[in-house]
């Protein structure tokens, strides 16, 4: 009965198209989850650059929290049919099912059940901008003074514990040339050709792995030019790069945006700009929070394996402040794709492990 009830609530949340370009739907998703948390909490609401977020905790317990449960309610864009939840056996399909609306509702339910009676202060952190960087949600709340000793982020992990994540860099390569009539290309200098040569040099330095590897990767996300005519040699061009790097890469880890831009300019041979730079995330596997969480997971019959994630998450904002944050979420697959699903049988052990952790954790 519990699984059926929460599945219905997850389906309702999936149906909300809470993408970055739909501020009203971000608000609707936040309101739905606030309603799920129920009354009686102190609710501190935040807004940064139009992105709403909230922090809930029992009344009379302001300040630093022993544990923060963190959930993001935004999703990446998708065709309309992916916001129509579909169940097939033990799988619930839909945009955000796995990343991470199912986990958000489980975290909220656990908070509702336990927060008022725990012997230490706990908070539920709900944000709506993780998929576009997290600066206006988790990052903003931390800038406003929110603090915790240990943080559980409900991103997908298959009931494993993520103690390490790669850093992220969003960079642009820009080139200029000389416009000319396309019939006389020797009279011009094609900025797109210069740019593709530069991208090739970057990919030669950071080749795409043939299989999973804990190494720096570069995704060419976009090639663009203001040229809109077949018969003109492009005079300007831009490439977008999404770079993910482990803590061991000295070219990115611990570097400033300016230093990374200088490095990429040298590698590419053209001018590079860094638009966003997020550090890697690390939590101490031997720390009290990680150990207590793994014990609680094992009590549900799962091995509580440690995991490293290639994707960045909001844990990096906590890591930058010296706060241990881990990712712990249910099973599923296909996040950001057309067949995203949450594995419904993992929701109960996910819930039970969170309950056991909160009831036994003494920090």
Order of alpha helices (4+ residues) and beta strands (2+ residues): alpha-alpha-beta-beta-beta-beta-beta-alpha-beta-alpha-beta-beta-beta-alpha-beta-beta-alpha-beta-beta-alpha-beta-alpha-beta-beta-beta-alpha
